């Protein structure tokens, strides 16, 4: 299988996800983990409504960070598969993942039969 076009798609998606992550999280120093950006909660003069807004922002950042980092890990795993020569092989049964599935989701690691495993 020619993985060049999938590698390009995955690298583009990786950059897009990292850009989105940087808006809601910061990368932990010395690690590849991301941490949600925390709003300034130290301003004690804030009205209760302002504090509620800050906590809502924090909840939204956490939810976004978890979802985006999960996608980022899938992309990184797929890129490692390209480098190791295992890209396009189902991690459950070892069969080849259909090209149509990889075109729809280049980060897929399972065949359609095991998609929900």
C-alpha positions in Angstrom: 0.0 0.0 0.0 1.2 3.5 -0.9 1.1 5.3 2.5 2.4 8.6 1.2 -1.0 10.3 0.8 -2.2 9.0 4.1 1.0 10.3 5.8 0.3 13.8 4.3 -3.3 13.7 5.5 -2.3 12.6 9.0 0.4 15.2 9.3 -2.0 18.0 8.2 -4.5 16.7 10.8 -1.8 16.5 13.5 -0.9 20.2 12.9 -4.6 21.2 12.9 -5.3 19.3 16.2 -2.1 20.8 17.9 -3.3 24.3 16.9 -6.8 23.6 18.3 -5.3 22.1 21.5 -3.1 25.1 22.0 -6.2 27.3 22.3 -7.6 25.3 25.2 -4.6 23.6 26.8 -0.9 23.9 27.3 1.7 21.2 26.7 3.2 19.8 29.9 6.9 20.4 30.1 9.0 17.3 29.5 6.1 15.3 28.3 3.7 14.9 25.3 0.6 15.4 27.6 -1.6 18.4 27.4 -3.2 20.1 30.4 -6.4 22.2 30.1 -5.8 26.0 30.3 -7.0 27.2 33.7 -8.9 30.5 33.9 -7.7 33.0 36.6 -9.7 32.0 39.6 -7.7 34.1 42.1 -9.6 37.3 41.6 -11.7 37.3 44.7 -13.5 40.5 43.8 -15.3 38.7 41.0 -19.0 38.6 41.1 -20.5 35.1 41.5 -21.7 35.2 37.8 -18.1 35.9 36.7 -16.8 32.9 38.8 -19.5 30.7 37.3 -18.4 31.8 33.8 -14.8 30.9 34.7 -15.8 27.5 35.9 -17.9 26.9 32.8 -14.9 27.9 30.7 -12.7 25.4 32.6 -15.2 22.6 32.1 -15.3 23.4 28.4 -11.5 23.5 28.2 -11.3 20.1 29.9 -13.8 18.5 27.6 -12.2 19.9 24.5 -8.7 19.0 25.7 -9.7 15.3 26.3 -11.4 15.0 22.9 -8.6 16.7 21.0 -5.9 14.8 22.8 -7.6 11.5 22.1 -7.7 12.4 18.4 -4.1 13.5 18.5 -3.0 10.2 20.0 -4.9 8.3 17.2 -3.1 10.3 14.6 0.3 9.8 16.3 -0.4 6.0 16.5 -1.2 5.9 12.8 1.9 7.8 11.9 4.0 5.4 13.9 2.3 2.6 12.0 3.4 4.1 8.8 7.0 4.3 10.0 7.0 0.7 11.3 5.2 -0.7 8.3 2.1 -1.8 10.2 -0.2 1.0 8.9 -3.4 -0.3 7.4 -3.4 -3.6 9.4 -6.2 -4.2 11.9 -4.9 -4.3 15.4 -7.5 -6.9 16.4 -7.5 -9.5 13.6 -4.4 -8.6 11.6 -6.3 -8.3 8.3 -5.8 -5.4 6.0 -8.0 -2.3 6.6 -10.0 -1.5 3.5 -8.7 1.5 1.6 -12.2 3.2 1.7 -12.1 3.1 5.5 -8.6 4.6 5.6 -9.6 7.3 3.2 -12.6 8.1 5.4 -10.5 8.0 8.6 -6.8 7.8 8.0 -6.2 7.2 11.7 -8.3 4.0 11.8 -6.5 1.1 13.5 -9.2 -1.6 13.0 -11.0 -3.1 10.1 -14.8 -2.3 9.7 -15.6 -5.6 11.5 -13.7 -4.5 14.6 -14.5 -0.8 14.4 -16.4 -0.8 17.7 -14.1 -3.2 19.5 
